[in-house]
Amino acid sequence: MELALQAAMVHTGRRKFLSLEGSYHGNTIGTLSIADSDNRKKFRNLLPFCQKIPTPFDSRALGKIEAKLKRRDLAAFIMEPISINLGVLIPEKALMTELQRLCKRYGTLLVMDEVACGFGRTGKLFASEHFGLAPDIMCLGKAITGGVAGMGATITTEEVGESLAEDGSTWSTFGWHPRSVAVAIATLRYIIRTQKKLLDNVAAMSEYFRARLSQMEFRKSASIRIQGLAIGLDFGDEEYAEEIAGKARRNGLLVTSQSEGILLLPALTIDRRVAERGLAILEDCI
């Protein structure tokens, strides 16, 4: 993500950024700057030229985005195409199509953070595919090595890449380590070889999770958002979400409490037996 910010500034000659309020893109100074505004309460030295669009991400938000794009001083608009870190926020396709058109019109790069939602998590190899997007920059990580070794990747269009090669600074102490590269190549070969089987399993298990979760009687009304095996349950109650997450963890089910809800991010290779066991634990905890 840091490299994406650098690439956008180098290519456009601009230095301002726009992103979604409450989002998460990393823990460095640059990525904290483009994420949740509450970060500024903790860190006073965040970048000052990062603006936020409040959620919900709908047609009204798009109007606000265009008003800022018209100033032609934004290097990039940054978001997760399906926002895992906003409780599996799933935009409408028409909204994303228009967002891409507006970014091109006003010379702002479109940066898609696929670190959490890429490599099959949402039922497509990349979440951007759900919307027919062609991002100027796409950021990858996590599943690129199957969790075995640390690696991130920043993919750009040829034009942006040429600008970065000429005027950017891409050297890294932790870059392109041989072990991480070998693991990433092996992982990508596996994904390519088994892509149809993998994504078919994601689709089938997604429907199973949707059916089971919709039958559960939560104490608080639950909004269920599912795209592939990115699963968000929003209760509108932070204490209740943490209560469920805590009980689940104590009983052997790892879930993430997030704001007023919880996240379920099962392995893409999960089978019915393991899913049944996990969901039974969750149901016992509510």
N, C-alpha and C positions, 0 to 999 in steps of 0.2 A: 504493500500500500504506500509506503514511503517513496518507493521508486516510481509509483504511478503519479504521485503528487509532483515529484521532480520532473518527470517526463512531460506532464501537462504544462507546467510552467515554462520549460525549455521550448516546447513546440509552439505554444500560443503566444509567448511573450507576456502573458498575464500572470497574476499571482493570487487571485481570489478563488475561493472554492464554495460550492453549495452542496449541502447534503441534508438528510432527513434528521429531524430532531429525535433524540433518544437512541440513535443508532450506535453501533459499535464497530470499529474497524481496526483495533489494535491498541497497544499500550505505550507507544512512543509519543513524543511531543506532537509530531505532525498528525498522527492518527487520532490522538485524544482531542486535538483541535477541531477536527472535522466531525467528531461524534457528539455525544450528549453534552448540552450546554452546562449541565451541572458540574462537568469536569473543571470548569473555570473557578468554581468555589474552592477546589483543592489545589489547583496549579495556576499561579498568576502569570506564568511565562508562556502560556499557550499562544499560538499564532493568532494575530488579531483580525485577519482578513478571511475568516471562515464563517459563512452564513448558514442558517438552518431553516428548513421548511417544516412546520409542524404537521404531525399526522392528525387525522387520517389522510392517507395519500389518495386523493380523489380529484375530481375535476376542479374543485376550488383550489386545491393545492397546485394543480397544473397552472392555473391562472397566476398564482403568486410566483411560480417558477419562471414563467415567461416574462413577467414584469422585471425580474432580476436579470434574466438573460439579455433583455433588450439593451441593458447598459453596456454590453459587449466588453465587460472586464472580468468575466469568470473564466478561469482556465479550465475547470471541469465541474461537472455534476457527478456526484458519487453516491452509489447506493448498492445494496444487495438486491438483485432482481426479484428474488423472493427472500424477504428479510427474516432469517432465522433469529437474529438478535432482537427483532421486534415482535417475537411471538409467532413467527410464521405469517408475516404480512404478505398477502398475495394480491398484487395490483391487477386491475382489469387490463386485458390485452390492448384495447384501444388507447388507454391512458399511456402505456409504455411506448406504443407506436408513435403517438403524438410527442412524447418526451424526446424520443430520438430525432424526430423531424425538427423540433425546436432547437435542440442542441446543434444540429448541423446548420440550421439557418443562421444562428447567431455566433457560430465559430467556437462553441464551447465543447470540449471533449466529453464523451460519455464514458464513464468509468464504472464497470460492473465488478463488484467485490463478490467473487465466487468461492472464496476461501471455505466457507461453511456449507454453501448450497451447491457446489460443483461436484463433478464426478458421480452423478447418478442419484444424489440425495433426494432430489425432487421428482424423480421419474424420467428425467431427460439427462443426457450426459452433462449438460450445463443448463442451469435454470434460465439463462437468457434465451434458450431455444423455445421456451413456452411462449415467448412474445415475438419471435422472429427478429430479435435484435442482432445488430452487428456492432458491438462496442468498439470504441477507439482503443480502449485498454481494458484488459481483463486480468484480475488478480486471483491466483490460485494458491492452495496450500493444503494442509491437513491430509486429505485422502490421496494426494498425489504420491505419497509414499506408504499409504495404508496404515499410517500411524507408527511405522517401524523406525523411521529416521526423520529428522527435522528438515523440511524444505518448503520454500515458497517460490512462486514464479510470477513474473509480470509479463504478460503477452500484449504486444501492441500491433497496430497496423504498420505497414512498411514505412509510411511517411513519418509516423511518430517515432519509430525505431531509429530512423536515420537521424532525426533531430537529436535524440538521446545519445546516439553514438558519437555525434559530432561535438555536442556541447554539454552533455551530462556527465555525471560521476557515478559509475556503477560498481566500483570495486568494493569488495566486502570481505572482512575477516572470516565470516561464516558462510561465504558463498561457495556453491558448486563443490562441496566436499565429495570425494570419490565414493564413499560408502552411501551417502544420501542419493547421489546420482544413480548408482547401480540399483538401489532399492526402487527409486522412482521409475527407472526404465522397466524393471521387472513388473512393477505394479501396473504401469500403463499397458504393457504387453498383455497382462492378464485381463485388464478391463476391455481391451480391444478384442481379445479372443473370445471372451464370454459376455460381451456387451448385451446381446439380446436376452440371454438367459438371466443375467443380472437385473436388467430393467424389467423383464417380465415378472421376476420375483418381487421387485419393489412395488409394481402395480398390484399384484395379487395380495401382498401383505398389507398394502395401504388400504385396500378395501376391507380387509379383515379388521384392521385397527379401527377404521371408521365405524364399522358396524358394532363392534364390541364397546367402544367408548360411548357411542350414542345411546347405548342401553344402560349405562351406569348411572346410578342415582346419587349424584354429588349433592352435598349439603347446600352448596351455592350453585346458582345457575351457571352452567359452563358453556362458553363459546368455543367450539371445536374447529380448529383450522388445520387442514391436512393437505399437503401436496407431496405425493410420493411417501417417503418415510421421514419427512419433516413434519412433526406433529406438535401443535401448540394447543394448550388448554388454558383459556383465560376465564378466571372466576371473578374478576373485578374486586379481589380481596387479597391483599398481600399476605396477611397473617394466615389465611386459610391455605394459600398456595404453599407457604413455607411449612405449615403443619403437615400437609400431604407429602411434600418432598422429604421432610425429615422422617416421617413414618416409613415411607417407601425405602429410603436408604437403610434404615435400621433393620428392615426385613429383607434386604438383599437385592433391591431394585434401584438402580442408579437413574435418577431423574434430576433435572435442573430446575430449581425454582427461579422464576424470572419476573420481577415486578409483581404483577397481580395474577400470575399464572405459572404453569410449568411446561417444560419442554421434554418431549420424548424423541430421541434420535437413535433408534435401533440400528444395528449393523445391516447393511443392504443385503447381506446373505442370510439374514435371520430366517429360521424355519418356523412352521406353524406351532410345533411343540414348545419351542422357547418363547414364542410370542404369547401363547396361552398361559404359560407359567408366569411371565412377567405381568400380564394384564390381570391375572388372578391376584397377584400380590397387590397391585394398584387398587383393585376393587376392595380388597380387605382393608385397605388404609383409608377408605372414604366413609 
